[in-house]
């Protein structure tokens, strides 16, 4: 039996309020709660988000609304580590979104501990990634795909970054400025290197 009703009552909201938040009818919520209808995957996720509990809890696969055991299994982090990170986040007022949304806070803490959240290193790594994507976009805009000199020279059909030994003027669209392309590419490349260097220079976590 699913636990949608228990989760709704945990949030202290009515069927009608839940229906409004989900954009469905109250009757649909009633059907979900009594098991006469089963939400599809997208609706399970939406209900989970609205009620701030794990989908696995809603589906009756665990008695823990916040899925502590599931998190420990999936991440190899223990509950105390996660709770300590939550306390640190709250101490520095560094919670993105609703600080009262337990699931939101827990997930942010887990992401921080895994290096994918809002830590210095994660933010800088993500910035470097965005710079790499900008380099790819720059190449796509400037390099004429019909000019295959880079592929013939390197033998790599997936080549995106132009090597120094290749005559770049033969790869850029004829109506674009090669100097502008080269300068922009150098700036992005250097910026990415400098951004990544910050974490090591400052021994950031």
Residue, then its C-alpha position, 0 to 999 in steps of 0.5 A: x500500500x502506498x503512503x501518499x496519505x501519510x505523507x500528506x498528513x505529515x505535511x498537514x495539508x488537505x487532499x484539496x490543497x495537495x490537488x491544487x499543488x499538483x495541478x490535478x483534481x481532488x478525486x485523483x488524489x483520492x484515487x492515488x491514496x486508496x490505490x485505485x489508481x497508480x501515479x505514473x513516474x512523472x507524477x510520483x516525482x511531482x508528489x515527492x517534490x511537493x510533499x518533500x519525501x522520497x518517492x520510495x517512501x510514497x511507494x511503500x518501499x521504506x518507512x523512512x520519509x527522508x530515505x536515510x538508509x537509501x542515501x547511505x547505500x547509494x553514496x557510502x556516506x553515513x547519516x552523521x556525516x550528512x547531518x554535520x554538513x547540514x548543520x554547517x550549511x545552516x550555520x553559514x546560511x548557505x542553503x539554496x531554496x527553502x531551508x524548511x524543506x528537509x529533502x531539499x536540505x538533505x540533498x544539498x548536503x549530500x551533493x556538497x559531500x560528494x563534490x557536486x554541490x555548493x562548495x568552493x571546488x564544486x562551484x569552480x569546477x562547474x565554472x571550468x566546465x561551462x568555459x569548456x562548453x563555451x570553447x566548443x560553442x566557439x569552435x562550432x560557430x567559427x569552424x567550417x565543417x566542410x573544411x576537413x583539414x583538421x581531421x585529415x591532419x590528426x586522423x581524429x574525426x571527433x577533433x574539436x580543439x584546433x592544434x597549433x600546427x594546423x593552419x587555422x585560417x583554412x578552417x574558419x568560415x571565410x567571412x569570419x575574422x580568424x584573429x577574433x577566433x584565436x584571441x577568444x579561444x585563447x582567453x577561454x582556454x587560459x581562463x579555464x586553466x586559471x579557474x581550475x588552478x584556484x582550487x589547488x592553490x588554495x587547497x579548497x575542498 
